[in-house]
Amino acid sequence: MNVFRILGDLSHLLAMILLLGKIWRSKCCTGISGKSQILFALVFTTRYLDLFTNFISIYNTIMKVVFLLCAYVTVYMIYGKFRKTFDIENDTFRLEFLLVPVIGLSFLENYSFTPLEILWTFSIYLESVAILPQLFMISKTGEAEAITTHYLFFLGLYRALYLANWIRRYQTENFYDQIAVVSGVVQTIFYCDFFYLYVTKGRCWEDSTSSGSVTCST
């Protein structure tokens, strides 16, 4: 396991902790797409079904458990504990537009036609598009809280670091996972426009306004 993989995992974990911390401190989930969080919870659930049957390392097991816990706690906070603050009117992305093609592609393009392999493949494809409801919500409202943009930044950084991880693994191990790499590239592309706004308008996204939100539109 190389440094890019570890940094990628830490960036991913930091993104989830930032989001959870924001919700807990403010007792509010305005501006957060519950649909994206449901998709991420589904991603981790279908990917980590081997948690108790395939031991790789203590690090791997701990990260799987932490990601699952964070994902489901986030969903609970949005749809349970703080549901009254959830902006359901703007979280309107049609999930079937993502789930139907992802399910179909998982059956058509996989490494082995077995239940666990198909579900793993499904999780890889789904993760590449799971952020779309959140990006759609931001584009629809034209606003994003500073902490939400930091969350998206670290998610995008996680994908970029994983691309570096795959390049490094190809160089050192001659390992190439076509499904994971192509899906990762697609996911990273979705973040490109956001990265540009984050870098060019980063100062506007500091928590300096009383409302805690800013415009993201150009």
N, C-alpha and C positions, 0 to 999 in steps of 0.2 A: 504494500500500500504506500503510494507516494504522497508527497506533501500537498499536491494539488487536490487529491481526494480528501485528505483530512481538512484542508482549508475550505473545501467545498461543503463538506458536512457541517463544519462549524458555522459557515455563513448561512446555511439552510436553517440550522438550529437557532441562530441569532435572530433570523427573520421571524420565526415562529414565536420566540420569547418576546420580541418587541411587540408583536401584535397582541399576544396574551396580556402583556404588561399594560398596554394601552387600554384595553378593554377593562381590565381589573381596576386600574387607577381611576379612570374616568367614569366607570360604571355605565359605559355607553359604547355602542357598536355602530354608531352612525358613520357612514362612509365605507363600511366594510361589506363586501359581498358575501352573504351567507352561502350563496350557491357555489362560489369558488371554494369555500371552506368545506362544503359537503363533498365536492369533487376530490379535493386533496385527501380527505378522510377515506374516501373510496379508493383512491390511489394506494395509500399505505395499507389498507385492509387487504386488498387483492394481491399486493406485492409481497406482504410479509406473512402469508399463510403458512410458510415453511418455518416460522419462528421456533416452533417446538419440535420440528422434525429434522432440521438441517442446521447443525451448529457449525458456524464458521469461525467465530472468535468472540471473546467477551465484549470487545469494542462494538462489533457488528450487532450483537444481541441487545446491548444497552441502547444503541442508537435507534434500533427498530422499535423498542418499547417506548422510548422517549418520544419519537415522532408520532407513534400511534396515540399516546396519551395527550400530547399537545394538540393533535388534530381533533380529537373527540371532545376535549375540554373546550376548545375554541367553538366548535359547533354547538355545544351545550350552552355556552355563554350567550351566543347570538340568538339561538332559537328557544332558550330556556330562561336562564337567570335574568338576562337583560333584553328580552324579546321586545319590550315596549319601546326600546330605543332603536330597534332595527328598522332601517330605511327600506321597507319592502316595496314601496312604490317605485324606487329607482333600481332595485335589484331584479330586473325583468328579463335577463338573458334566457333564451329558451334552451334548457339543458339537453333536450332531445336532439337538437341540432349538433351537439357534440357526442352524446352517448351512442346514438344509432350508428353513425359512421365508424366510431372507434370500436364498437362491438363487432361490426362487420369486418373491419380491417384486422382485428385480432384473430378472427377465424381464418382469414385468407392468408395473412402474412405472419407466420410464427416459426419457431425452430422445431417444435414438436407438438403434434396434435393430441395433447394430454390436458386434463383440466387445470392443473397447476401452471403448466407452461402457457396456456391460453390466458389465464388470469394474470400471470406476470406480464405477458405481452400487452394485455389490456391496460395494465397499470402504467406501462411505459408510454403508450400512445395517449392515454388520458392525461397524464401529467403534462404532456407537451401543450395541451390546450386548456388545462384547468384554470389558468389565470385569466382567461378571456372574459368571464363574467365580471371580474374585478376591473379590468381595463375598460370594459364596456360601460360599467357603472360610472367610472371617473369621466369618461368621454361624454356621457349623458348629462351628468350634473355640472361638469366643468370645474369641479372642486375636489380637493383631496387634502386631508389633514397631513401635517408634516410627518407624523409617525407612520402613516399609511404609505407615504412615498419612500420612507426609509425601509419599511418592510418589503416593498416591491424591489427596491435597489438590491437588498441582500439576497432576495430570491433570484434576481437576474445574475448577481455575482456568483451565486452557487452554481448556476448553469454554465457560466463562462469558465469557472474553475474546473468543472467536470469535463468540459471540452478539452482543456489543457491536460487533465488527467488521462483522457482517452488517447490523446496524442502521445503522451509520455509512455503509456502502457504499450502502444503500438511500437514505439522505438525500442523499448527495453524488453518487452515480452512477446512482441509480434502478435499481440492480442487486438482483435477488432470485432466489436459487437455492432453490426450494421443497424439493427433495430434501435438500440439505445443511442447510437451516435446520430442517426438521421433525426430521430425524435428530439434529441437534445438540441440539434441545430435549429430545428423548427421552433422550439420553445424559446431559444435565445433570440431568434429573429423577432418574435413578438415583443421582446423587451427593448429592442433597439431604439424605437421612438421614445419610449419612456426614459431610457438612459440619456438621450439627448436633452430632454426636458429637465431631467434631474441635475445634469451638469450645468446647463445654461441658466436654469432658474432655481438652483439649489438654495440661494440665499432667501428667496421668497418663500421657501418651504420651512423656514425655521418657526418654531413655536413662539412667535412674537406678537401675534394678534390675539385679541381677546376672544374671538370666535373660534380660533384654533383651526381654521380652514382657509384655503387660498384658492385662487383660480388656477387651473392647469391649462386652460386653452390659450392658444397663441393669437 
